Amino acid sequence: MGITQSGGEQAFLNEAIEAHQNGATIFVVRIVVPWREDYGVSVAMPAVAGQIEAIEQVGWRLEFFGEFLQAKAHMSADRQGAYCLFRRRQ
């Protein structure tokens, strides 16, 4: 198991494929997206959904999703994202 930070969809997708091919049973990725003010309310997050879907298509199943905020200065959110734990599909 390893934690992969999203530096582009294809970068971590290649790692998800490699982990699956090597027999890993757990894959964790940190997906980061720019902060938007409307994320404080219910809103679709297509960038995150697309990345999760891409990983699931190569043999993983989303098991856990934890949100985080990333700030460069006190009391400001610059980016947000999610830690996603995937388990190998049976």
C-alpha positions in Angstrom: 0.0 0.0 0.0 1.2 3.5 -0.7 -0.2 7.0 -0.7 -0.2 8.7 -4.1 -0.8 12.5 -4.5 -2.6 13.5 -7.6 -0.3 15.4 -9.9 -2.5 14.8 -12.8 -5.0 12.1 -13.5 -2.8 10.0 -15.7 0.1 10.0 -13.2 -1.8 8.3 -10.3 -3.9 6.2 -12.7 -0.7 4.6 -13.9 0.2 3.9 -10.2 -3.2 2.4 -9.6 -2.8 0.1 -12.6 0.7 -0.9 -11.5 -0.4 -1.5 -7.9 -3.3 -3.7 -9.2 -1.0 -5.7 -11.5 1.5 -6.2 -8.6 -1.3 -7.7 -6.4 -1.8 -4.9 -4.0 -5.1 -5.1 -2.0 -5.3 -1.5 -0.9 -4.5 1.7 -2.9 -4.7 5.2 -1.4 -4.7 8.4 -3.3 -4.9 12.1 -2.3 -6.9 14.0 -4.8 -6.4 17.8 -4.7 -8.6 20.4 -6.4 -8.5 24.3 -6.2 -10.8 25.8 -3.6 -14.1 27.2 -4.7 -16.3 29.2 -2.4 -19.4 27.2 -3.4 -17.9 24.0 -2.1 -19.3 25.0 1.3 -22.7 24.0 0.0 -23.9 20.9 -1.8 -22.3 21.0 -5.2 -21.1 18.5 -7.8 -17.3 18.0 -7.9 -16.8 16.5 -11.4 -12.9 16.6 -11.2 -12.9 14.4 -8.1 -15.7 12.2 -9.4 -13.8 11.6 -12.7 -10.6 10.7 -10.9 -12.4 8.2 -8.6 -14.2 6.7 -11.6 -11.0 6.3 -13.5 -9.4 4.4 -10.6 -12.5 2.2 -10.2 -12.3 1.3 -13.9 -8.9 -0.3 -13.5 -10.0 -2.8 -10.8 -10.4 -0.8 -7.6 -13.5 -0.1 -5.4 -13.8 3.1 -3.3 -14.0 2.1 0.3 -13.3 5.3 2.2 -13.5 9.0 1.4 -12.1 11.7 3.7 -12.2 15.4 2.9 -9.4 17.9 3.8 -8.6 21.6 3.3 -5.1 22.8 2.5 -4.2 26.4 3.4 -1.0 28.4 2.8 -2.0 31.2 5.3 -3.9 31.2 8.6 -7.6 30.9 8.1 -7.6 30.7 4.3 -8.4 27.6 2.2 -6.4 27.5 -1.0 -7.1 23.9 -2.1 -9.3 21.1 -0.9 -9.5 17.5 -1.7 -9.9 14.0 -0.5 -8.0 11.0 0.7 -9.6 8.0 -1.0 -8.9 4.4 0.1 -9.6 1.8 -2.6 -9.8 -1.9 -2.1 -9.1 -4.4 -4.9 -12.3 -5.6 -6.6 -13.0 -9.3 -5.9 
